[in-house]
Amino acid sequence: MSFIIVDVEADGPIPAEFSMVCFGAVLVKDAYKATEWKKYRVTAHTHNPVDDARGNAEALKKFKELGLKI
């Protein structure tokens, strides 16, 4: 089973009320790894758009290191 992981970062705590900073989506073909993706973040999830985008990029980088096709 595959998953499509989608994320949006906004410049405030509520995306509908603040400007979108970035948007991303990735197809992960290994369902187990897809459900565990947050454990691959190094940067904490702080709700700061820069920290959150950095953490998501760290997780994607780890996926590539593990040989997952993204």
Distance bins in CASP14 RR format, pairs under 12 A and 6 or more apart:
PFRMAT RR
TARGET T0000
AUTHOR 0000-0000-0000
RMODE 2
METHOD distances of the structure
MODEL  1
1 27 0 0 0 0 0 1 0 0 0 0 0
1 28 0 0 0 0 1 0 0 0 0 0 0
1 29 0 0 0 0 1 0 0 0 0 0 0
1 30 0 0 0 0 1 0 0 0 0 0 0
1 31 1 0 1 0 0 0 0 0 0 0 0
1 32 0 0 0 0 1 0 0 0 0 0 0
1 33 0 0 0 0 0 1 0 0 0 0 0
1 34 0 0 0 0 1 0 0 0 0 0 0
1 35 0 0 0 0 0 1 0 0 0 0 0
2 26 0 0 0 0 0 1 0 0 0 0 0
2 27 1 0 0 1 0 0 0 0 0 0 0
2 28 1 0 0 1 0 0 0 0 0 0 0
2 29 1 0 1 0 0 0 0 0 0 0 0
2 30 0 0 0 0 1 0 0 0 0 0 0
2 31 1 0 0 1 0 0 0 0 0 0 0
2 32 0 0 0 0 0 1 0 0 0 0 0
2 33 0 0 0 0 0 1 0 0 0 0 0
2 34 1 0 0 1 0 0 0 0 0 0 0
2 35 0 0 0 0 0 1 0 0 0 0 0
2 68 0 0 0 0 0 1 0 0 0 0 0
2 69 0 0 0 0 1 0 0 0 0 0 0
2 70 0 0 0 0 0 1 0 0 0 0 0
3 25 0 0 0 0 0 1 0 0 0 0 0
3 26 0 0 0 0 1 0 0 0 0 0 0
3 27 1 0 0 1 0 0 0 0 0 0 0
3 28 1 0 1 0 0 0 0 0 0 0 0
3 29 0 0 0 0 1 0 0 0 0 0 0
3 30 0 0 0 0 1 0 0 0 0 0 0
3 31 1 0 0 1 0 0 0 0 0 0 0
3 32 0 0 0 0 0 1 0 0 0 0 0
3 33 0 0 0 0 1 0 0 0 0 0 0
3 34 1 1 0 0 0 0 0 0 0 0 0
3 35 1 0 0 1 0 0 0 0 0 0 0
3 36 0 0 0 0 0 1 0 0 0 0 0
3 37 0 0 0 0 1 0 0 0 0 0 0
3 63 0 0 0 0 0 1 0 0 0 0 0
3 68 0 0 0 0 0 1 0 0 0 0 0
3 70 0 0 0 0 0 1 0 0 0 0 0
4 24 0 0 0 0 0 1 0 0 0 0 0
4 25 1 0 1 0 0 0 0 0 0 0 0
4 26 1 0 0 1 0 0 0 0 0 0 0
4 27 1 0 1 0 0 0 0 0 0 0 0
4 28 1 0 0 1 0 0 0 0 0 0 0
4 29 0 0 0 0 0 1 0 0 0 0 0
4 31 0 0 0 0 0 1 0 0 0 0 0
4 34 0 0 0 0 1 0 0 0 0 0 0
4 37 0 0 0 0 0 1 0 0 0 0 0
4 70 0 0 0 0 0 1 0 0 0 0 0
5 24 0 0 0 0 1 0 0 0 0 0 0
5 25 1 0 0 1 0 0 0 0 0 0 0
5 26 1 0 1 0 0 0 0 0 0 0 0
5 27 0 0 0 0 1 0 0 0 0 0 0
5 28 1 0 0 1 0 0 0 0 0 0 0
5 29 0 0 0 0 0 1 0 0 0 0 0
5 30 0 0 0 0 0 1 0 0 0 0 0
5 31 0 0 0 0 0 1 0 0 0 0 0
5 33 0 0 0 0 0 1 0 0 0 0 0
5 34 1 0 0 1 0 0 0 0 0 0 0
5 35 0 0 0 0 1 0 0 0 0 0 0
5 36 0 0 0 0 0 1 0 0 0 0 0
5 37 1 0 0 1 0 0 0 0 0 0 0
5 38 0 0 0 0 0 1 0 0 0 0 0
5 40 0 0 0 0 0 1 0 0 0 0 0
5 56 0 0 0 0 1 0 0 0 0 0 0
5 59 0 0 0 0 1 0 0 0 0 0 0
5 60 0 0 0 0 1 0 0 0 0 0 0
5 63 0 0 0 0 1 0 0 0 0 0 0
5 68 0 0 0 0 0 1 0 0 0 0 0
5 70 0 0 0 0 1 0 0 0 0 0 0
6 15 0 0 0 0 0 1 0 0 0 0 0
6 22 0 0 0 0 0 1 0 0 0 0 0
6 23 1 0 0 1 0 0 0 0 0 0 0
6 24 1 0 0 1 0 0 0 0 0 0 0
6 25 1 0 1 0 0 0 0 0 0 0 0
6 26 0 0 0 0 1 0 0 0 0 0 0
6 27 0 0 0 0 0 1 0 0 0 0 0
6 28 0 0 0 0 0 1 0 0 0 0 0
6 34 0 0 0 0 0 1 0 0 0 0 0
6 37 0 0 0 0 0 1 0 0 0 0 0
6 56 0 0 0 0 0 1 0 0 0 0 0
7 15 0 0 0 0 0 1 0 0 0 0 0
7 20 0 0 0 0 0 1 0 0 0 0 0
7 21 0 0 0 0 0 1 0 0 0 0 0
7 22 0 0 0 0 1 0 0 0 0 0 0
7 23 1 0 0 1 0 0 0 0 0 0 0
7 24 1 0 1 0 0 0 0 0 0 0 0
7 25 1 0 0 1 0 0 0 0 0 0 0
7 26 0 0 0 0 1 0 0 0 0 0 0
7 37 0 0 0 0 0 1 0 0 0 0 0
7 38 0 0 0 0 0 1 0 0 0 0 0
7 41 0 0 0 0 0 1 0 0 0 0 0
7 45 0 0 0 0 0 1 0 0 0 0 0
7 49 0 0 0 0 0 1 0 0 0 0 0
7 52 1 0 0 1 0 0 0 0 0 0 0
7 53 0 0 0 0 1 0 0 0 0 0 0
7 55 0 0 0 0 0 1 0 0 0 0 0
7 56 1 0 1 0 0 0 0 0 0 0 0
7 57 0 0 0 0 0 1 0 0 0 0 0
7 59 0 0 0 0 1 0 0 0 0 0 0
7 60 0 0 0 0 0 1 0 0 0 0 0
8 14 0 0 0 0 0 1 0 0 0 0 0
8 15 1 0 1 0 0 0 0 0 0 0 0
8 16 0 0 0 0 0 1 0 0 0 0 0
8 18 0 0 0 0 0 1 0 0 0 0 0
8 19 0 0 0 0 0 1 0 0 0 0 0
8 20 1 0 1 0 0 0 0 0 0 0 0
8 21 0 0 0 0 1 0 0 0 0 0 0
8 22 1 0 0 1 0 0 0 0 0 0 0
8 23 1 0 1 0 0 0 0 0 0 0 0
8 24 1 0 0 1 0 0 0 0 0 0 0
8 25 0 0 0 0 1 0 0 0 0 0 0
8 49 0 0 0 0 1 0 0 0 0 0 0
8 52 0 0 0 0 1 0 0 0 0 0 0
8 53 0 0 0 0 0 1 0 0 0 0 0
8 56 0 0 0 0 0 1 0 0 0 0 0
9 15 0 0 0 0 1 0 0 0 0 0 0
9 18 0 0 0 0 1 0 0 0 0 0 0
9 19 0 0 0 0 0 1 0 0 0 0 0
9 20 1 0 0 1 0 0 0 0 0 0 0
9 21 1 0 1 0 0 0 0 0 0 0 0
9 22 1 0 1 0 0 0 0 0 0 0 0
9 23 1 0 0 1 0 0 0 0 0 0 0
9 24 0 0 0 0 1 0 0 0 0 0 0
9 45 0 0 0 0 0 1 0 0 0 0 0
9 46 0 0 0 0 0 1 0 0 0 0 0
9 47 0 0 0 0 1 0 0 0 0 0 0
9 48 0 0 0 0 1 0 0 0 0 0 0
9 49 1 0 1 0 0 0 0 0 0 0 0
9 50 0 0 0 0 1 0 0 0 0 0 0
9 51 0 0 0 0 1 0 0 0 0 0 0
9 52 1 0 1 0 0 0 0 0 0 0 0
9 53 1 0 1 0 0 0 0 0 0 0 0
9 54 0 0 0 0 0 1 0 0 0 0 0
9 55 0 0 0 0 0 1 0 0 0 0 0
9 56 0 0 0 0 1 0 0 0 0 0 0
9 57 0 0 0 0 0 1 0 0 0 0 0
10 16 0 0 0 0 1 0 0 0 0 0 0
10 17 0 0 0 0 1 0 0 0 0 0 0
10 18 1 0 1 0 0 0 0 0 0 0 0
10 19 1 0 0 1 0 0 0 0 0 0 0
10 20 1 0 1 0 0 0 0 0 0 0 0
10 21 1 0 0 1 0 0 0 0 0 0 0
10 22 0 0 0 0 1 0 0 0 0 0 0
10 23 0 0 0 0 1 0 0 0 0 0 0
10 47 0 0 0 0 1 0 0 0 0 0 0
10 48 0 0 0 0 0 1 0 0 0 0 0
10 49 1 0 0 1 0 0 0 0 0 0 0
10 52 0 0 0 0 1 0 0 0 0 0 0
10 53 0 0 0 0 0 1 0 0 0 0 0
11 17 0 0 0 0 0 1 0 0 0 0 0
11 18 1 0 1 0 0 0 0 0 0 0 0
11 19 1 0 1 0 0 0 0 0 0 0 0
11 20 0 0 0 0 1 0 0 0 0 0 0
11 21 1 0 1 0 0 0 0 0 0 0 0
11 22 0 0 0 0 0 1 0 0 0 0 0
11 47 0 0 0 0 0 1 0 0 0 0 0
11 48 0 0 0 0 1 0 0 0 0 0 0
11 49 1 0 1 0 0 0 0 0 0 0 0
11 50 0 0 0 0 0 1 0 0 0 0 0
11 52 0 0 0 0 0 1 0 0 0 0 0
11 53 0 0 0 0 0 1 0 0 0 0 0
12 18 1 1 0 0 0 0 0 0 0 0 0
12 19 0 0 0 0 1 0 0 0 0 0 0
12 20 0 0 0 0 0 1 0 0 0 0 0
12 21 0 0 0 0 1 0 0 0 0 0 0
12 46 0 0 0 0 0 1 0 0 0 0 0
12 47 1 0 0 1 0 0 0 0 0 0 0
12 48 0 0 0 0 1 0 0 0 0 0 0
12 49 1 0 0 1 0 0 0 0 0 0 0
12 50 0 0 0 0 0 1 0 0 0 0 0
12 52 0 0 0 0 0 1 0 0 0 0 0
13 46 0 0 0 0 0 1 0 0 0 0 0
13 47 1 0 1 0 0 0 0 0 0 0 0
13 48 0 0 0 0 0 1 0 0 0 0 0
13 49 0 0 0 0 0 1 0 0 0 0 0
13 52 0 0 0 0 0 1 0 0 0 0 0
14 20 0 0 0 0 0 1 0 0 0 0 0
14 47 0 0 0 0 0 1 0 0 0 0 0
15 21 0 0 0 0 1 0 0 0 0 0 0
15 22 0 0 0 0 0 1 0 0 0 0 0
15 23 0 0 0 0 1 0 0 0 0 0 0
15 47 0 0 0 0 0 1 0 0 0 0 0
15 49 0 0 0 0 0 1 0 0 0 0 0
15 52 0 0 0 0 0 1 0 0 0 0 0
18 47 0 0 0 0 0 1 0 0 0 0 0
18 49 0 0 0 0 1 0 0 0 0 0 0
19 49 0 0 0 0 1 0 0 0 0 0 0
20 49 0 0 0 0 1 0 0 0 0 0 0
20 53 0 0 0 0 0 1 0 0 0 0 0
21 47 0 0 0 0 0 1 0 0 0 0 0
21 48 0 0 0 0 0 1 0 0 0 0 0
21 49 1 0 1 0 0 0 0 0 0 0 0
21 50 0 0 0 0 1 0 0 0 0 0 0
21 51 0 0 0 0 0 1 0 0 0 0 0
21 52 0 0 0 0 1 0 0 0 0 0 0
21 53 1 0 0 1 0 0 0 0 0 0 0
21 56 0 0 0 0 0 1 0 0 0 0 0
22 49 1 0 0 1 0 0 0 0 0 0 0
22 50 0 0 0 0 1 0 0 0 0 0 0
22 52 0 0 0 0 1 0 0 0 0 0 0
22 53 1 0 1 0 0 0 0 0 0 0 0
22 54 0 0 0 0 0 1 0 0 0 0 0
22 56 0 0 0 0 1 0 0 0 0 0 0
22 57 0 0 0 0 0 1 0 0 0 0 0
23 49 0 0 0 0 0 1 0 0 0 0 0
23 53 0 0 0 0 0 1 0 0 0 0 0
23 56 0 0 0 0 0 1 0 0 0 0 0
24 52 0 0 0 0 0 1 0 0 0 0 0
24 53 0 0 0 0 1 0 0 0 0 0 0
24 56 0 0 0 0 1 0 0 0 0 0 0
24 57 0 0 0 0 0 1 0 0 0 0 0
24 60 0 0 0 0 1 0 0 0 0 0 0
24 70 0 0 0 0 0 1 0 0 0 0 0
25 56 0 0 0 0 0 1 0 0 0 0 0
25 60 0 0 0 0 0 1 0 0 0 0 0
25 70 0 0 0 0 0 1 0 0 0 0 0
26 33 0 0 0 0 0 1 0 0 0 0 0
26 34 0 0 0 0 1 0 0 0 0 0 0
26 37 0 0 0 0 1 0 0 0 0 0 0
26 56 0 0 0 0 1 0 0 0 0 0 0
26 57 0 0 0 0 0 1 0 0 0 0 0
26 59 0 0 0 0 1 0 0 0 0 0 0
26 60 1 0 0 1 0 0 0 0 0 0 0
26 61 0 0 0 0 0 1 0 0 0 0 0
26 63 1 0 0 1 0 0 0 0 0 0 0
26 64 0 0 0 0 0 1 0 0 0 0 0
26 68 0 0 0 0 1 0 0 0 0 0 0
26 69 0 0 0 0 0 1 0 0 0 0 0
26 70 1 0 1 0 0 0 0 0 0 0 0
27 34 0 0 0 0 1 0 0 0 0 0 0
27 60 0 0 0 0 0 1 0 0 0 0 0
27 63 0 0 0 0 0 1 0 0 0 0 0
27 68 0 0 0 0 0 1 0 0 0 0 0
27 69 0 0 0 0 1 0 0 0 0 0 0
27 70 1 0 0 1 0 0 0 0 0 0 0
28 34 1 1 0 0 0 0 0 0 0 0 0
28 35 0 0 0 0 1 0 0 0 0 0 0
28 36 0 0 0 0 0 1 0 0 0 0 0
28 37 1 0 0 1 0 0 0 0 0 0 0
28 40 0 0 0 0 0 1 0 0 0 0 0
28 59 0 0 0 0 0 1 0 0 0 0 0
28 60 0 0 0 0 1 0 0 0 0 0 0
28 62 0 0 0 0 0 1 0 0 0 0 0
28 63 1 0 0 1 0 0 0 0 0 0 0
28 64 0 0 0 0 0 1 0 0 0 0 0
28 66 0 0 0 0 0 1 0 0 0 0 0
28 67 0 0 0 0 0 1 0 0 0 0 0
28 68 1 0 0 1 0 0 0 0 0 0 0
28 69 0 0 0 0 1 0 0 0 0 0 0
28 70 1 0 0 1 0 0 0 0 0 0 0
29 63 0 0 0 0 0 1 0 0 0 0 0
29 66 0 0 0 0 0 1 0 0 0 0 0
29 67 0 0 0 0 0 1 0 0 0 0 0
29 68 1 0 0 1 0 0 0 0 0 0 0
29 69 1 0 1 0 0 0 0 0 0 0 0
29 70 0 0 0 0 1 0 0 0 0 0 0
30 36 0 0 0 0 1 0 0 0 0 0 0
30 37 0 0 0 0 0 1 0 0 0 0 0
30 63 0 0 0 0 1 0 0 0 0 0 0
30 66 0 0 0 0 1 0 0 0 0 0 0
30 67 0 0 0 0 1 0 0 0 0 0 0
30 68 1 0 1 0 0 0 0 0 0 0 0
30 69 0 0 0 0 1 0 0 0 0 0 0
30 70 0 0 0 0 1 0 0 0 0 0 0
31 37 0 0 0 0 0 1 0 0 0 0 0
31 68 0 0 0 0 0 1 0 0 0 0 0
32 39 0 0 0 0 0 1 0 0 0 0 0
32 66 0 0 0 0 0 1 0 0 0 0 0
32 68 0 0 0 0 0 1 0 0 0 0 0
33 39 0 0 0 0 1 0 0 0 0 0 0
33 40 0 0 0 0 1 0 0 0 0 0 0
33 59 0 0 0 0 1 0 0 0 0 0 0
33 60 0 0 0 0 0 1 0 0 0 0 0
33 62 0 0 0 0 1 0 0 0 0 0 0
33 63 1 0 0 1 0 0 0 0 0 0 0
33 64 0 0 0 0 0 1 0 0 0 0 0
33 65 0 0 0 0 0 1 0 0 0 0 0
33 66 1 0 0 1 0 0 0 0 0 0 0
33 67 0 0 0 0 1 0 0 0 0 0 0
33 68 1 0 1 0 0 0 0 0 0 0 0
33 69 0 0 0 0 0 1 0 0 0 0 0
33 70 0 0 0 0 1 0 0 0 0 0 0
34 40 0 0 0 0 0 1 0 0 0 0 0
34 59 0 0 0 0 0 1 0 0 0 0 0
34 60 0 0 0 0 0 1 0 0 0 0 0
34 63 0 0 0 0 1 0 0 0 0 0 0
34 66 0 0 0 0 0 1 0 0 0 0 0
34 68 0 0 0 0 1 0 0 0 0 0 0
34 69 0 0 0 0 0 1 0 0 0 0 0
34 70 0 0 0 0 1 0 0 0 0 0 0
36 59 0 0 0 0 1 0 0 0 0 0 0
36 62 0 0 0 0 0 1 0 0 0 0 0
36 63 0 0 0 0 0 1 0 0 0 0 0
36 66 0 0 0 0 0 1 0 0 0 0 0
36 68 0 0 0 0 0 1 0 0 0 0 0
37 55 0 0 0 0 0 1 0 0 0 0 0
37 56 0 0 0 0 1 0 0 0 0 0 0
37 57 0 0 0 0 0 1 0 0 0 0 0
37 58 0 0 0 0 0 1 0 0 0 0 0
37 59 1 0 1 0 0 0 0 0 0 0 0
37 60 0 0 0 0 1 0 0 0 0 0 0
37 61 0 0 0 0 0 1 0 0 0 0 0
37 62 0 0 0 0 1 0 0 0 0 0 0
37 63 1 0 0 1 0 0 0 0 0 0 0
37 66 0 0 0 0 0 1 0 0 0 0 0
37 68 0 0 0 0 1 0 0 0 0 0 0
37 70 0 0 0 0 0 1 0 0 0 0 0
38 44 0 0 0 0 0 1 0 0 0 0 0
38 45 1 0 0 1 0 0 0 0 0 0 0
38 52 0 0 0 0 0 1 0 0 0 0 0
38 55 0 0 0 0 1 0 0 0 0 0 0
38 56 0 0 0 0 1 0 0 0 0 0 0
38 58 0 0 0 0 0 1 0 0 0 0 0
38 59 1 0 0 1 0 0 0 0 0 0 0
38 60 0 0 0 0 0 1 0 0 0 0 0
38 62 0 0 0 0 0 1 0 0 0 0 0
38 63 0 0 0 0 0 1 0 0 0 0 0
39 45 0 0 0 0 0 1 0 0 0 0 0
39 55 0 0 0 0 0 1 0 0 0 0 0
39 58 0 0 0 0 0 1 0 0 0 0 0
39 59 0 0 0 0 1 0 0 0 0 0 0
39 62 0 0 0 0 1 0 0 0 0 0 0
39 63 0 0 0 0 0 1 0 0 0 0 0
39 66 0 0 0 0 0 1 0 0 0 0 0
40 55 0 0 0 0 1 0 0 0 0 0 0
40 56 0 0 0 0 1 0 0 0 0 0 0
40 57 0 0 0 0 0 1 0 0 0 0 0
40 58 1 0 0 1 0 0 0 0 0 0 0
40 59 1 0 1 0 0 0 0 0 0 0 0
40 60 0 0 0 0 1 0 0 0 0 0 0
40 61 0 0 0 0 1 0 0 0 0 0 0
40 62 1 1 0 0 0 0 0 0 0 0 0
40 63 1 0 0 1 0 0 0 0 0 0 0
40 64 0 0 0 0 0 1 0 0 0 0 0
40 65 0 0 0 0 1 0 0 0 0 0 0
40 66 0 0 0 0 1 0 0 0 0 0 0
40 68 0 0 0 0 0 1 0 0 0 0 0
40 70 0 0 0 0 0 1 0 0 0 0 0
41 51 0 0 0 0 1 0 0 0 0 0 0
41 52 0 0 0 0 1 0 0 0 0 0 0
41 53 0 0 0 0 0 1 0 0 0 0 0
41 54 0 0 0 0 1 0 0 0 0 0 0
41 55 1 0 1 0 0 0 0 0 0 0 0
41 56 1 0 0 1 0 0 0 0 0 0 0
41 57 0 0 0 0 1 0 0 0 0 0 0
41 58 1 0 1 0 0 0 0 0 0 0 0
41 59 1 0 1 0 0 0 0 0 0 0 0
41 60 0 0 0 0 1 0 0 0 0 0 0
41 61 0 0 0 0 0 1 0 0 0 0 0
41 62 0 0 0 0 1 0 0 0 0 0 0
41 63 0 0 0 0 0 1 0 0 0 0 0
42 51 0 0 0 0 0 1 0 0 0 0 0
42 54 0 0 0 0 1 0 0 0 0 0 0
42 55 1 0 0 1 0 0 0 0 0 0 0
42 56 0 0 0 0 0 1 0 0 0 0 0
42 57 0 0 0 0 1 0 0 0 0 0 0
42 58 1 0 1 0 0 0 0 0 0 0 0
42 59 0 0 0 0 1 0 0 0 0 0 0
42 60 0 0 0 0 0 1 0 0 0 0 0
42 61 0 0 0 0 1 0 0 0 0 0 0
42 62 0 0 0 0 1 0 0 0 0 0 0
43 49 0 0 0 0 0 1 0 0 0 0 0
43 50 0 0 0 0 1 0 0 0 0 0 0
43 51 1 0 1 0 0 0 0 0 0 0 0
43 52 1 0 0 1 0 0 0 0 0 0 0
43 53 0 0 0 0 1 0 0 0 0 0 0
43 54 1 0 1 0 0 0 0 0 0 0 0
43 55 1 0 1 0 0 0 0 0 0 0 0
43 56 0 0 0 0 1 0 0 0 0 0 0
43 57 0 0 0 0 1 0 0 0 0 0 0
43 58 1 0 0 1 0 0 0 0 0 0 0
43 59 0 0 0 0 1 0 0 0 0 0 0
43 61 0 0 0 0 0 1 0 0 0 0 0
44 50 0 0 0 0 0 1 0 0 0 0 0
44 51 1 0 0 1 0 0 0 0 0 0 0
44 52 0 0 0 0 1 0 0 0 0 0 0
44 54 0 0 0 0 1 0 0 0 0 0 0
44 55 0 0 0 0 1 0 0 0 0 0 0
44 58 0 0 0 0 0 1 0 0 0 0 0
45 51 1 0 0 1 0 0 0 0 0 0 0
45 52 1 0 1 0 0 0 0 0 0 0 0
45 53 0 0 0 0 0 1 0 0 0 0 0
45 54 0 0 0 0 0 1 0 0 0 0 0
45 55 1 0 0 1 0 0 0 0 0 0 0
45 56 0 0 0 0 1 0 0 0 0 0 0
45 58 0 0 0 0 0 1 0 0 0 0 0
45 59 0 0 0 0 0 1 0 0 0 0 0
46 52 1 0 0 1 0 0 0 0 0 0 0
46 53 0 0 0 0 0 1 0 0 0 0 0
46 54 0 0 0 0 1 0 0 0 0 0 0
46 55 0 0 0 0 1 0 0 0 0 0 0
47 53 0 0 0 0 0 1 0 0 0 0 0
48 54 0 0 0 0 1 0 0 0 0 0 0
48 55 0 0 0 0 0 1 0 0 0 0 0
49 55 0 0 0 0 0 1 0 0 0 0 0
49 56 0 0 0 0 0 1 0 0 0 0 0
50 56 0 0 0 0 0 1 0 0 0 0 0
50 57 0 0 0 0 0 1 0 0 0 0 0
51 57 0 0 0 0 0 1 0 0 0 0 0
51 58 0 0 0 0 0 1 0 0 0 0 0
52 58 0 0 0 0 0 1 0 0 0 0 0
52 59 0 0 0 0 0 1 0 0 0 0 0
53 59 0 0 0 0 0 1 0 0 0 0 0
53 60 0 0 0 0 0 1 0 0 0 0 0
54 60 0 0 0 0 0 1 0 0 0 0 0
54 61 0 0 0 0 0 1 0 0 0 0 0
55 61 0 0 0 0 1 0 0 0 0 0 0
55 62 0 0 0 0 0 1 0 0 0 0 0
56 62 0 0 0 0 0 1 0 0 0 0 0
56 63 0 0 0 0 0 1 0 0 0 0 0
56 70 0 0 0 0 0 1 0 0 0 0 0
57 63 0 0 0 0 0 1 0 0 0 0 0
57 64 0 0 0 0 0 1 0 0 0 0 0
57 70 0 0 0 0 0 1 0 0 0 0 0
58 64 0 0 0 0 0 1 0 0 0 0 0
58 65 0 0 0 0 0 1 0 0 0 0 0
59 65 0 0 0 0 0 1 0 0 0 0 0
59 66 0 0 0 0 0 1 0 0 0 0 0
59 68 0 0 0 0 0 1 0 0 0 0 0
59 70 0 0 0 0 0 1 0 0 0 0 0
60 66 0 0 0 0 0 1 0 0 0 0 0
60 67 0 0 0 0 0 1 0 0 0 0 0
60 68 0 0 0 0 1 0 0 0 0 0 0
60 69 0 0 0 0 0 1 0 0 0 0 0
60 70 1 0 0 1 0 0 0 0 0 0 0
61 67 0 0 0 0 0 1 0 0 0 0 0
61 68 0 0 0 0 0 1 0 0 0 0 0
61 70 0 0 0 0 1 0 0 0 0 0 0
62 68 0 0 0 0 1 0 0 0 0 0 0
62 70 0 0 0 0 0 1 0 0 0 0 0
63 69 0 0 0 0 1 0 0 0 0 0 0
63 70 1 0 1 0 0 0 0 0 0 0 0
64 70 1 0 0 1 0 0 0 0 0 0 0
END
